């Protein structure tokens, strides 16, 4: 059974690294020969509080580079401009610090998936093939935050919605429903 760890402290980067160190054996067991892909949540290219902080990613990278000896992918499909978010929040600095490659998932390649939408209508969504690849070890570095439609946004939403091509996200994010009188 997978384990989780919680750390309390004042330094985001150190907290993230330490929490991962507590479950190193579990991570190593599942990482094996897979390439790590870190999926941040950069929903806004200008609002840091809505996006994964660079020190969150550094904490993960500090940990991973001790147990993995290859290129680590950081991949995002921002609702707006992924490259602008990478630039504004310092993600390009990671390239000089770690063996990383930044990917904009909105550039593809994609695989179409079909899901059930509202009113039983089937939706075809372009989904980032990278995050569906079984040879990758996906790490959701989500930003825990409230959300206007689903109340809270956590790791699963970061992957489920974060892998969809930005133009298709509006098909799924249909806004909150107004209560009806009964």
N, C-alpha and C positions, 0 to 999 in steps of 0.2 A: 504494500500500500504506500502511495507517495506520502511524503512528510512535508510539512511546512515549518517555517521558523519565523519568529517575530523578534525584532530588536528595537530597543528604545535608546535613543541617544540624540545628540545635537548635531551630528554631521552626516548628512545624507549619504555621501559617497562611502564613508566607513560603515554606516549602518547597512547599506545594501550588500557590501562585500562580506561583512560579518554574518549577515543572515544566510547568505549562500554558502559560506564556509561551514556552517552548522549542518548543512545537508549535502556536503561534498560527495559522499558515497552514493547517494541517490542520483545526483546529477551525472557523475562519472559513469554509473551503470547505464543510464539512458543515452548519454552523449555518444559513447563508444566511437564509431568512425563517422558520425554525422557531422556536418558543418553547422556551426551555430549561426542562427539568424535572430538578431534582436529586433523586435517590433515595438518601437516607441509609439506614443500617442501624441501626434503633432497636429491636432485638429485645427489649431489656429497658428498662422505663421507670425503673429504679432503679440498674442496674449500668453505670456509665460505660464501664468497660473492654470491655463487650460491645457498645457502641454507637458510632456515628460521632460524633466530638468536634465541638463547635460551631466550633472554630477550623479544622477541616478544611473545613467548609461556608463559613466566612468567606473562606478562601483561594480557593475556587472562585468565590464571589461577587465578591471583589475583582477577579479576572481577568475574569469575564463582564461586569460593569458597564462595563468599558472598551470592549467590542466589541458589546454588545447594549443597545438602548435601549427596553426594555419590561419588563413584569412577568415575573419568574422564579418558577416554581412549585417549592416543596419539597414532596415527596409521599412518604408512608410508609404502610405497612399493618403496623403492629406486631403481633406475636403477642398482645400484651396490650392496653395502652391507649395508643394513639398520642398522644392529647392530653396524657396524663400525662408521656410521654417528652418531647414538645415543651416542656412547662412545666419539668420537672425539669432538662433539659439546656440551657436558655436559648435555645431556638429562637424564642420569641416576641420576644426582643430584636432579632432580625433584621428584623422588620417596621419598626421605627423607623430602622434603619441602611441598608436596601437596598430596592429595589422588588420585594418578594417577597410571595408568598401561600402560606400553609401549607395543605396538603390532607391529610386522613385518607382514604387509599384504601379503608379498610374501610367507608366510607359510600357507596361506589359513585360513579357507575354501573358496572355490571359487564357483562362479556361472558362467556358460558360457553365454555370450551374443554374438549376431551375428550383425555385422555392415557391411556397404558397404565400401569396400576398393577401391584402384585404379583399373582402367579398369573394373569397375562394378563387381569385384570379391568380394564375401562375405567372411568375416573373422570371425572366432570363437575365441573370446578372453576370457581368464580366468580373472574374475573380483572379487575383494574382496567382499565377501558377507556382511561383516561388514558395508561397506559404502552404501549398498543397503537396509539395515535394517531400516524400517520405525519407529522402536522404538528408534532410535538413532537421536540425534540432531547434525548434522555435521557442523563443523566450519572449513572452509578452511583458514588456516594460511599461505597463499602462499607468496612466495618471488616475488615481482614485479621485473621483469628482461626482458632483450631482449632475443630473441630466434632465432636460425639460420634458422628455417623453417617457423615459424608462426609469426615472427616479435616480438611479446611480449608474455610473459607468465604471466597469472593472475590467479584468483581464480577458474574459470571454468576449465581451462586446468589442474590445480593442482588436481582437483577431477576427471575429465574425463580420463586423462592419469595416474594419480597417483593411481588409484584404479586397474589398470591392472597389472597382474603378470609380473614381470620384463622380463622374457623370451619372453612374447608376445608383449612387447612394440615395439620391432623392426619391427613387422608386421605393426604397425600404423605409427611409425616414419620412413618414407621411404626416408627421406632426401629431400633437396630442388631440384626442377626440374630445369634443365637448359633451358633457353629460346631457342625456335626454330626459325629458320629463316622463315619468311613468305613472 
